[in-house]
Amino acid sequence: MSDPKWYIKVTSKGQITLPKEARDRLVIREGDYLEASLKDNTLSLTKKVNLSDSELTRLLAQRRLAELGYGDPASRAELDPVRLRETLPPLPDITQLIRKQREEE
């Protein structure tokens, strides 16, 4: 599966609107900061994360549940944690994911 690609129009004031899917996938909300970097002919935007470990763990867990088809909180209402652990593949080590994300910053 290839990564999504968007065509974004620049306004007369040099502003752009990030597509909703991109904002949702990266959990970008109003007031968040993005770091912009320019290399050759490529502009990259990276979300700057200033979350506690517990907040980051919660967001990663929500993202993983969404990937498994449980993105809507109502769809998780009847999930049995024991049964879920038995039927799903093991979740990645959250500590390792947090370390990796911090190293990339």
N, C-alpha and C positions, 0 to 999 in steps of 0.2 A: 504494500500500500504506500503510495507516494505522499509526501507532505503536501498540505494544502498550499495553494498559491492564489494570491489576490491581486487585482489591479486596483490601485487606489488613486483617486484624482486629487490633485493639489489645488487648493483654492487660490484666489488672487492674493490672499494674505499669507500664503505659504503654509497653510494648515492642511492637515490630513485627518481623516476619521479612520480609526482602526476598526476592521470588520468585527461584528459581534462574535462570530465563532472564534476569532483570535483572542478577543478579550476574555471570553468564557474559558477557553482552554488554558490561558495563562493566568486566569483569575486577576485580571487587570480591572481596577475600579477607579472611579473618579478620585483624584487626589494622589494616585500612585505616581511614582517617578519611573521614567524609562531612561536608560543610558543609551545615547546614540553614538555610534562609532562609524567612521568612514574608512574603507579600505578599497583601493582601486576605484571601481565604479559601483561599489556596493555600500548601501547604508543599512546598518544593522541596529535594531532596537532590542535592548535587553531589559527585562523587568528587574528593578532593584528591590530585593526582598529584605524587609526589616521585621521579620516575624520571630516570635519566640519558638523554641523547639516544639512545644505542645501545639501551637497554632499551625506550624508547618506540618506536623504529623497529622493533624486533623484534616488539613487541606489535601495532603497526599492520599489519605484514606478515602476522602470523598471522591477524589479524582479516580482512584482505583475502583471504587464501587460503581461510579458512572461508566467506566470502561466495561464493567461486568454486567451492565444493564440495570443497575440500581441507582441511577442518578437522581431520580425523584424521591424525596423523603418518604412519600406515601408508599412507594414500592418496597421500601425497607421495613415497613411496619411489621410484617409477618416473618421477617428473617429470624431464624433460630441460630444464634451464634455457634452453638456446638455443631449443628448440622452443616452450617456454612463452612466451618473449618474442615469438616470431614470431606466435603464435596468439591471444594475449590482448591486449585493449586496453591502452594504456599505463597504468601505475600512477600515482596522483597523486603530486605532488612531496612527499616525506616531510618535507622541511624546512618547506614551507609549512604542512603539517598540524600540525607541532609548534609553529610560531609561532602559528597560529590557536588551538590548545588553550591555550597559555600566555596569550594575550590574553584568553581567556574566563575565566581563573582570577581 
